[in-house]
């Protein structure tokens, strides 16, 4: 299955009754985000905002279900693509004699025939050429209250290396800074940034072309963790079952899909000063704060006559990108097994971990130390190097049953022997570490232990419910056990005093029950819902640096500090970002207008639950205001 542009995909969604068309005017500044956030978190349909102040309808939440994500990559289910890639991998790498190898030849030749096809002339994406490039024609969103401006959030950024000619298609948000100027937010770990560094040495402008839309499989392929020099459109061709037809840009030598909806051509000049870009409400659920990035100059904008503008919103999970992550789990399990650890049976990234922060892995275990071996291998494997917490379990544990995973951790893990604390690179968006883009990591070997791995035995003992009086402390507001997983986990809600709180001193005062071997105590800020396991997991994944914020209590219990670092002692030296959520004014506006949208039963704003977590300030927390209040 393949789609000739977003209009074709929209027809597909319409035929499945999986799309809401919204005909009334909805403002791209904050309002569309609030509507989309409610729909994605309630399992709603894709949304097409037909009246947004521009000539382009805006499509959002197009990937936010298993069925829509599968359709976007040309499948009836997400499992299909993974099974096909596993079969292809086995056919290419399998052993055997001459006849066995010859039997695999058709599949190998089929793969070779899927290379992108360059066409002469113009494509549908060049039907309309804007005489003067003006980004104001696009319904770009200002997503969250403290965003630095309007952002293009689903751009497919095409670059190539000046010496090797190797191409790349990445997805890097773009803040609109003028009619023909945007920021280009490529991180130091991304291929686009490496191409930029190579162009610096040439003293020439770097050609860049951005496409929007087209077959939705292109958008997925731009996010996929491919090897650096692998062509993203080869993956797209494999998934859609037909070659991607490419046409040459009008003002530079970059080739793009002919069926794209919108094309923005231009360049980045490495000799120019960097631009201050951001803040931006990011996929971590916190704002990424303003920083300096290259500027992208627009030389030409073209589009289809029936072009649709694709957009997405990121923020506190689950958001639309969670389903993109699901597809990646399925599709890249086979290459991960082949290249890194053949004993891996399954891999899962819970949405609360916002992609990199939490990874669950199951393995077929056959020798002692194998769990630790896999942990060590994964922390050095491609984009896995950015992972913060990796938990390895035996293949009898279903990874998507979090109760079973918790049982495996508490039954099979000894906190004195089965934890791997290490340091390494982190996503540049990680805010918890004392150092930018580098910090602590924790691997947990929760596999069933073999006789050679057994040390002194102890069992996790279920805690009786503690009361506030039993754990009396001026800064502790609530004490709760997590009944959802029925394991010895206690959540403390903390209110830090204006003079600051040294968590080490608090840990030293914890009562005896929290010293019980195998017990985990988690501290979160006042305002967090301590009964919401999803929220607690997200806060631990985002706020806690394992090398700094995990304390041993007694010999065999742990304390995790998942509070925000302002008012922590010793003082945290970096700026601390605020939680991403809508403001009360936007929430009230959407509440009043809900019936106008004609999208079904009223859905309460997810931001209502997040507002108590906000600190004084804007995108960054204002420590002076906290102290004064």
C-alpha positions in Angstrom: 0.0 0.0 0.0 1.3 3.5 -0.8 -0.2 7.0 -1.0 0.2 9.7 -3.5 0.4 12.6 -1.1 -1.5 13.5 2.0 -4.8 14.0 0.2 -4.6 10.3 -0.7 -3.9 9.3 2.9 -6.8 11.5 4.1 -9.2 9.7 1.7 -7.9 6.4 3.2 -8.7 7.7 6.8 -12.1 9.0 5.7 -12.9 5.6 4.2 -12.2 4.0 7.6 -14.2 6.7 9.6 -10.9 7.6 11.3 -10.8 11.3 10.6 -12.6 14.4 11.9 -12.9 17.4 9.6 -13.2 20.6 11.5 -14.8 23.3 9.4 -14.9 26.2 11.9 -11.9 28.5 12.3 -9.4 27.2 14.8 -6.3 29.3 15.7 -2.9 27.7 15.0 -1.6 29.7 18.0 -2.2 27.4 21.0 -5.8 26.4 20.2 -5.1 23.6 17.7 -2.6 22.1 20.2 -5.1 22.0 23.0 -7.7 20.3 20.8 -5.1 17.8 19.4 -3.7 17.0 22.9 -7.2 16.1 24.2 -7.9 13.9 21.2 -4.6 12.0 21.2 -4.7 11.2 24.9 -8.3 10.1 24.7 -7.7 7.8 21.7 -9.5 10.0 19.3 -9.4 10.2 15.5 -7.0 12.1 13.2 -7.9 15.8 12.8 -8.1 17.9 9.6 -8.4 21.6 10.4 -9.8 23.0 7.2 -10.1 26.6 8.4 -6.9 27.8 10.0 -6.3 31.2 8.3 -4.3 29.8 5.3 -5.1 28.0 2.1 -3.7 24.7 3.4 -5.7 22.3 5.5 -3.7 21.1 8.5 -3.5 17.4 9.3 -2.6 16.3 12.9 -2.8 13.1 15.0 -2.5 11.2 11.7 -0.2 8.6 13.3 -1.8 8.4 16.8 -3.3 4.9 16.8 -2.0 1.5 15.9 -4.2 1.3 12.9 -3.3 4.7 11.5 0.4 4.2 12.1 0.2 0.8 10.3 -1.6 2.4 7.4 1.0 5.1 7.2 3.7 2.6 6.6 1.6 0.6 4.2 0.6 -2.3 6.5 -2.6 -3.6 8.1 -0.7 -4.0 11.4 2.5 -2.9 12.9 3.6 -6.5 13.4 3.6 -7.1 9.6 6.6 -4.8 8.8 8.7 -6.3 11.6 8.0 -9.8 10.5 8.9 -8.9 6.9 12.2 -7.4 7.9 13.1 -10.3 10.1 12.4 -12.7 7.2 14.4 -10.5 4.8 17.3 -10.3 7.3 17.3 -14.1 7.7 17.2 -14.6 4.0 20.1 -12.3 3.4 22.3 -13.5 6.3 21.3 -17.1 6.6 23.8 -19.9 6.2 23.6 -23.0 4.0 24.9 -24.4 0.7 24.7 -23.1 -2.8 21.0 -24.1 -3.4 20.0 -22.4 -0.1 21.8 -19.2 -1.1 20.2 -19.3 -4.6 16.8 -19.6 -3.1 17.4 -16.4 -1.2 18.4 -14.5 -4.4 14.9 -13.3 -5.4 14.4 -11.5 -2.1 17.8 -9.9 -2.4 17.1 -8.7 -6.0 13.7 -7.4 -5.0 15.5 -5.2 -2.4 17.9 -3.9 -5.0 15.0 -2.9 -7.2 13.6 -0.6 -4.5 16.3 2.1 -4.8 14.8 5.6 -5.4 14.1 6.4 -9.0 15.2 9.9 -10.4 12.7 11.4 -12.8 13.1 14.1 -15.5 11.0 17.2 -15.3 8.9 18.5 -12.4 6.8 16.6 -9.9 3.4 17.2 -8.4 5.2 18.9 -5.5 6.2 21.7 -8.0 2.8 22.4 -9.5 2.7 25.8 -7.8 5.7 28.0 -7.4 5.5 30.9 -5.0 7.0 34.0 -6.8 8.4 35.3 -3.5 9.0 32.7 -0.7 6.9 33.6 2.3 6.7 31.1 5.2 3.6 33.0 6.4 1.5 31.1 3.9 1.9 28.0 6.2 -0.4 27.3 9.2 2.7 26.6 11.4 1.8 26.1 15.1 2.7 27.9 18.2 2.2 24.9 20.3 2.7 25.8 23.9 2.5 29.1 25.9 6.2 29.6 26.4 7.3 28.5 22.9 9.7 31.0 21.2 7.4 31.3 18.2 5.7 29.3 15.5 7.4 26.0 14.6 7.3 23.6 11.6 7.1 20.3 13.5 7.1 17.6 10.8 9.8 18.8 8.4 11.8 16.3 6.3 15.2 18.0 6.1 17.3 16.8 3.1 21.1 17.4 3.2 24.2 15.8 1.7 27.9 15.5 2.6 30.0 17.8 0.5 32.8 15.3 -0.1 31.1 11.9 -0.2 27.8 13.0 -1.6 26.0 10.7 0.9 22.5 12.0 1.6 20.4 12.2 4.7 16.8 12.9 5.5 16.3 14.0 9.2 13.5 15.6 11.2 14.6 18.7 13.0 12.1 21.2 14.2 12.2 24.7 12.5 11.3 27.9 14.3 10.0 30.5 11.9 11.9 33.7 12.4 10.9 35.7 9.3 9.2 35.3 5.9 12.3 33.5 4.5 14.2 32.5 7.7 14.0 29.7 10.2 16.2 28.1 12.8 17.6 24.6 12.0 17.6 22.6 15.3 19.8 19.7 14.5 21.5 18.2 17.5 25.2 17.3 17.8 24.4 13.6 17.6 22.4 13.9 14.3 23.7 13.4 10.7 22.5 16.8 9.6 24.8 18.4 12.2 27.7 16.3 10.9 27.0 17.4 7.3 26.9 21.0 8.6 30.4 20.6 10.2 31.7 19.2 6.9 30.3 22.1 4.9 32.0 24.6 7.3 35.4 23.3 6.0 34.5 24.0 2.4 33.7 27.7 3.0 30.5 27.3 0.9 26.8 27.6 1.6 25.2 24.3 2.5 22.2 23.4 0.3 19.2 22.2 2.3 15.7 21.3 1.1 12.7 20.6 3.4 9.7 18.7 2.3 6.4 18.3 4.0 3.9 15.5 3.5 3.8 13.2 0.6 3.4 9.5 1.3 3.3 9.4 5.2 5.9 6.6 5.1 8.4 9.3 4.2 7.8 11.0 7.5 8.3 7.8 9.4 11.5 7.0 7.5 13.0 10.4 8.4 12.6 9.5 12.1 14.0 6.0 11.8 17.3 5.1 13.5 19.1 4.1 10.3 22.8 3.7 9.8 24.3 7.1 8.9 24.8 6.4 5.2 21.7 4.3 4.5 19.2 6.1 2.2 15.9 6.8 4.1 14.0 6.4 0.8 15.2 2.8 0.5 13.4 2.0 3.7 10.4 4.0 2.5 10.4 2.0 -0.7 10.6 -1.3 1.1 7.7 -0.4 3.4 5.5 0.9 0.6 6.4 -1.9 -1.8 7.3 0.4 -4.7 10.1 2.8 -5.6 10.1 6.4 -4.5 10.1 8.7 -7.5 12.4 11.7 -7.0 12.6 15.0 -8.8 15.3 17.7 -8.7 14.8 20.9 -6.7 14.4 24.2 -8.6 17.2 26.1 -6.8 19.7 23.5 -5.6 21.0 20.0 -6.4 18.9 18.0 -4.0 16.5 15.3 -5.1 13.1 15.0 -3.3 10.0 12.8 -3.6 7.8 14.0 -6.5 4.6 13.4 -4.5 5.6 15.7 -1.6 2.9 18.2 -0.6 5.1 21.2 0.1 8.7 21.9 -0.6 10.9 24.6 1.0 14.3 25.0 -0.7 17.2 27.0 0.6 20.6 27.0 2.3 22.5 27.3 5.6 25.5 29.5 5.6 28.2 28.1 7.9 30.0 31.5 8.0 27.0 33.3 9.6 26.5 33.7 13.4 24.2 31.2 15.0 20.6 32.2 15.9 19.0 32.0 19.3 16.3 29.4 18.8 13.6 28.3 21.2 12.3 27.7 23.8 10.1 24.8 22.6 7.7 22.5 24.5 9.4 19.2 23.6 8.7 15.5 23.5 10.3 15.1 27.0 7.3 16.8 28.5 9.5 19.7 29.5 10.6 22.8 27.6 13.9 22.7 25.7 15.4 26.0 26.5 16.7 28.6 24.1 20.0 27.8 22.5 22.1 28.8 19.4 21.5 27.0 16.1 22.2 27.7 12.4 19.7 29.8 10.3 18.0 28.3 7.3 17.4 30.8 4.4 14.5 30.0 2.1 15.0 30.6 -1.7 11.9 28.9 -3.1 8.6 27.4 -1.9 6.6 25.1 -4.2 3.6 22.9 -3.5 0.9 20.7 -5.0 -2.4 22.3 -6.0 -4.2 20.1 -3.4 -1.4 20.3 -0.8 -2.1 19.5 2.9 0.1 20.8 5.7 1.2 18.1 8.1 1.8 18.9 11.7 2.3 17.3 15.1 2.5 18.3 18.7 4.9 16.9 21.3 4.8 17.2 25.1 3.9 15.1 28.1 3.3 11.5 26.9 1.4 9.9 25.4 1.6 12.1 22.3 1.5 11.2 18.6 5.2 10.3 18.5 4.5 7.4 20.8 3.0 5.4 17.9 6.0 6.3 15.7 8.1 4.7 18.5 6.0 1.6 18.4 6.7 1.2 14.7 10.4 1.6 15.3 10.3 -1.2 18.0 8.8 -3.6 15.5 10.9 -2.7 12.5 14.3 -2.4 14.1 14.2 -5.4 16.4 15.8 -7.6 13.7 18.7 -5.3 12.8 19.4 -4.9 16.5 19.5 -8.6 17.0 21.8 -9.1 14.0 24.2 -6.3 14.8 24.4 -6.2 18.6 22.9 -9.1 20.5 21.4 -12.2 18.9 19.9 -13.3 22.2 17.5 -10.4 22.2 13.9 -11.6 21.7 11.9 -8.4 22.2 12.4 -4.7 22.8 10.0 -2.1 24.1 10.2 1.6 24.9 7.4 2.7 27.3 5.9 6.0 26.3 6.7 7.4 29.8 10.3 7.2 28.8 9.9 9.5 25.9 11.9 7.3 23.5 15.4 7.3 25.0 14.9 7.3 28.7 13.5 3.8 29.4 14.2 0.7 27.3 12.9 -2.8 28.2 14.6 -5.8 26.7 13.9 -9.5 26.9 16.6 -12.1 26.1 17.0 -15.8 25.7 19.5 -16.5 28.5 21.9 -19.4 28.4 24.9 -18.5 30.5 25.8 -16.4 33.6 26.4 -12.7 33.2 24.5 -12.6 29.9 22.1 -9.9 31.2 25.0 -7.6 32.1 26.6 -8.4 28.7 23.5 -7.2 26.9 23.3 -4.1 29.0 26.9 -3.2 28.2 26.3 -3.9 24.5 23.2 -1.8 24.2 24.7 1.3 25.9 27.1 1.5 23.0 24.7 0.7 20.2 23.7 3.5 17.8 21.0 5.7 19.3 20.7 3.3 22.2 23.8 5.2 23.5 21.4 7.9 24.6 19.3 5.6 26.8 19.2 6.4 30.5 17.5 3.3 32.0 17.7 -0.1 30.4 16.0 -3.1 32.1 16.8 -6.7 30.8 14.5 -9.5 31.7 14.2 -13.2 30.6 12.2 -13.9 27.5 9.3 -15.4 29.7 8.5 -11.9 30.8 6.1 -10.0 28.5 7.5 -6.5 28.1 4.2 -4.7 27.7 2.8 -6.1 30.9 4.3 -3.7 33.3 3.1 -5.6 36.3 5.0 -8.6 35.1 8.1 -6.5 34.4 7.9 -5.1 38.0 7.6 -8.6 39.3 10.7 -9.7 37.4 12.7 -6.7 38.8 11.7 -7.4 42.4 12.0 -11.2 42.2 15.3 -11.4 40.3 17.3 -8.2 41.0 19.6 -7.8 44.0 20.4 -4.2 44.4 24.0 -5.0 45.5 24.9 -7.1 42.5 22.5 -6.6 39.6 22.7 -2.9 39.0 25.0 -1.4 36.4 25.7 2.3 37.0 27.6 4.0 34.3 28.1 7.4 32.5 27.8 8.3 28.8 26.1 10.5 26.2 22.5 11.6 26.8 20.0 13.3 24.5 20.8 17.0 24.4 17.2 17.6 25.5 17.9 15.8 28.8 17.6 18.3 31.6 18.4 16.2 34.7 22.2 15.9 34.3 24.7 18.4 35.7 26.4 18.3 32.3 25.0 19.1 29.0 24.3 16.0 26.8 26.2 13.6 29.2 25.2 12.0 32.4 24.4 9.0 34.5 22.8 5.7 33.4 21.4 2.7 35.1 21.1 -0.8 33.7 19.1 -3.4 35.6 19.7 -7.1 35.1 16.3 -8.6 36.1 16.8 -11.9 34.3 16.2 -15.1 36.1 19.6 -15.9 37.8 21.5 -19.0 37.1 23.3 -20.9 40.0 26.6 -19.3 39.2 25.1 -15.8 39.7 23.5 -16.4 43.0 24.8 -14.5 46.0 23.4 -14.1 49.5 19.6 -14.5 49.1 17.0 -12.0 50.2 13.5 -11.5 49.2 11.6 -8.3 48.6 9.1 -7.9 51.5 5.7 -6.3 50.8 5.4 -3.1 52.8 2.5 -2.4 55.0 1.0 1.0 54.2 2.9 3.6 56.1 1.1 6.7 57.5 2.2 10.3 57.5 2.8 10.1 61.2 5.1 7.1 61.0 7.3 9.0 58.5 6.9 12.4 60.1 8.9 15.1 58.4 8.3 18.8 57.7 8.8 18.5 53.9 7.0 15.2 53.2 3.3 15.9 52.3 2.0 12.5 51.4 3.2 8.8 51.6 1.7 6.2 49.3 2.5 2.7 48.3 2.0 1.9 44.6 -0.9 -0.6 44.8 -1.0 -0.9 41.0 2.1 -3.1 40.9 1.8 -4.7 44.3 5.5 -4.3 45.0 7.5 -2.7 47.8 7.5 0.8 46.2 6.7 4.0 48.3 6.1 7.4 46.8 6.8 10.5 48.9 5.4 13.8 47.8 7.9 16.6 48.8 7.6 20.3 49.5 11.0 21.8 49.5 11.6 24.8 51.9 12.8 28.1 50.4 16.2 27.6 51.9 16.6 24.4 50.0 16.7 20.7 50.8 19.6 18.3 51.0 18.2 15.0 49.9 21.0 13.1 51.4 19.9 14.3 54.9 16.3 13.3 54.2 17.4 9.8 53.1 19.4 9.5 56.4 16.1 10.1 58.4 14.0 7.5 56.6 12.3 5.1 59.0 13.2 1.4 59.3 10.5 0.0 56.9 12.1 1.9 54.0 15.4 0.1 54.8 13.8 -3.2 54.0 15.9 -5.1 51.4 14.5 -4.7 47.9 12.5 -1.6 48.7 12.4 1.4 46.4 11.3 4.9 47.7 10.6 7.6 45.1 10.4 11.3 45.9 8.4 13.6 43.7 7.3 17.3 43.9 4.2 18.4 45.6 1.6 18.7 42.8 2.4 15.3 41.3 -0.3 12.7 41.5 1.4 10.0 43.6 -1.3 7.5 42.7 -0.6 7.8 38.9 2.0 5.3 38.0 2.4 6.7 34.5 3.1 10.2 35.9 5.6 8.9 38.5 7.5 6.8 35.9 7.7 9.9 33.5 9.0 12.0 36.4 11.6 9.4 37.4 12.7 9.0 33.7 13.0 12.8 33.1 14.1 14.3 36.4 16.4 11.7 37.9 20.1 11.4 37.0 21.0 7.8 38.2 24.6 8.8 39.1 23.4 11.7 41.3 19.9 11.0 42.4 19.8 7.4 43.4 20.8 6.7 46.9 21.4 3.4 48.7 19.3 3.1 51.9 20.9 0.7 54.3 22.5 -2.2 52.4 19.9 -3.2 49.9 17.2 -0.6 49.5 17.1 2.4 47.1 15.8 6.0 47.2 15.1 7.8 43.9 15.0 11.6 43.8 12.6 12.5 41.0 11.9 16.0 42.3 12.8 19.1 40.3 16.3 20.4 41.1 15.5 24.1 42.0 15.7 24.4 45.8 17.9 21.3 45.9 21.2 21.3 47.9 23.9 21.4 46.7 22.6 23.9 44.2 21.9 22.7 40.6 23.9 24.9 38.2 22.0 24.5 35.0 18.6 26.2 34.2 15.7 23.9 35.0 12.8 23.7 32.5 9.1 23.9 33.3 6.6 21.2 32.5 4.8 21.6 29.2 1.0 22.2 29.3 -1.6 24.6 28.1 -2.5 27.8 30.0 -5.8 28.3 31.7 -7.0 30.8 29.2 -6.5 28.3 26.3 -8.1 25.5 28.3 -11.2 27.6 29.0 -11.4 28.7 25.3 -11.4 25.1 24.1 -13.9 24.2 26.8 -16.3 26.9 25.5 -15.9 26.0 21.8 -16.0 22.3 22.1 -19.4 21.8 20.5 -18.3 24.0 17.6 -15.6 21.6 16.7 -18.1 18.8 16.2 -15.7 16.1 17.2 -17.8 14.1 19.7 -18.2 13.9 23.4 -16.4 16.5 25.6 -12.9 15.5 26.6 -11.3 17.2 29.6 -7.9 18.9 29.2 -4.9 16.7 30.1 -3.2 20.0 31.1 -5.5 20.3 34.1 -3.5 17.5 35.8 -0.2 19.1 34.9 -0.8 22.7 36.1 0.0 21.9 39.7 3.5 20.8 38.6 4.3 24.3 37.1 6.9 26.4 38.9 7.0 30.2 38.8 8.7 31.4 35.6 8.1 30.8 31.9 9.9 28.1 29.9 12.7 28.1 32.6 11.9 28.0 36.3 12.6 31.3 38.1 14.3 30.3 41.3 14.0 33.8 42.7 10.2 33.7 42.4 10.1 30.3 44.1 12.1 31.6 47.0 10.0 34.8 47.3 6.8 32.9 47.3 
